[in-house]
Amino acid sequence: MTAQERATPFHCPYCGDEDLRPQEDTAARSATLEGGGGRREGEGAWLCGACRRVFTVKFIGLRFPEGASK
């Protein structure tokens, strides 16, 4: 997955509902408020249809236990 791809959540992290929709206008609004530059806060955001929260998902990486083979 590249930085430009959207990580797809299956459930809202706040209420657990599955009614999630991409929220594209959040990126433009955040860029205007923050002055832009690089990856904008809110880029790749999701709207939960149940609780109306807007959130993003960020994949950090994988961690293997000590001594485990990859």
C-alpha positions in Angstrom: 0.0 0.0 0.0 1.4 3.4 -0.9 0.9 6.7 0.9 -1.7 7.7 -1.7 -4.0 4.7 -1.1 -6.8 4.8 1.3 -6.8 2.2 4.1 -10.3 0.7 4.2 -11.9 0.3 7.7 -14.8 -2.2 8.1 -16.2 -0.8 11.3 -16.3 2.6 12.9 -13.7 2.7 15.7 -16.1 4.7 17.9 -19.5 3.0 17.6 -18.8 -0.2 15.6 -21.3 0.5 12.8 -20.5 -0.6 9.3 -22.0 2.4 7.4 -18.8 4.1 6.4 -18.4 6.4 3.4 -15.3 8.3 2.0 -15.3 11.9 3.2 -13.3 13.7 0.5 -14.2 17.3 1.4 -12.5 17.1 4.8 -9.0 17.1 3.1 -9.7 20.3 1.2 -11.2 22.0 4.3 -8.2 20.9 6.5 -5.7 22.1 3.8 -7.3 25.5 3.8 -7.2 25.8 7.6 -3.7 24.4 8.0 -2.1 26.1 5.0 -1.5 22.8 3.0 1.8 21.1 2.3 2.5 17.4 2.2 -0.1 15.0 3.2 -3.0 17.0 4.4 -4.7 16.2 7.7 -8.1 14.6 7.0 -6.9 13.1 3.6 -8.4 9.7 3.3 -11.0 10.4 5.9 -14.2 8.3 6.5 -17.6 9.4 7.7 -19.6 7.0 9.9 -23.3 7.2 8.9 -24.4 6.1 12.4 -22.5 8.4 14.8 -21.5 11.0 12.1 -17.9 11.0 13.3 -15.2 11.6 10.6 -11.9 9.8 11.1 -8.8 8.6 9.3 -6.9 5.2 9.4 -3.2 5.0 9.3 -1.2 1.8 8.8 2.1 1.9 10.7 3.5 -1.5 9.9 4.0 -5.0 11.1 5.9 -6.1 14.2 7.2 -9.6 14.6 8.1 -11.1 18.0 11.8 -11.6 18.8 13.1 -14.7 17.1 10.1 -15.1 14.8 10.8 -15.8 11.1 9.4 -13.3 8.6 
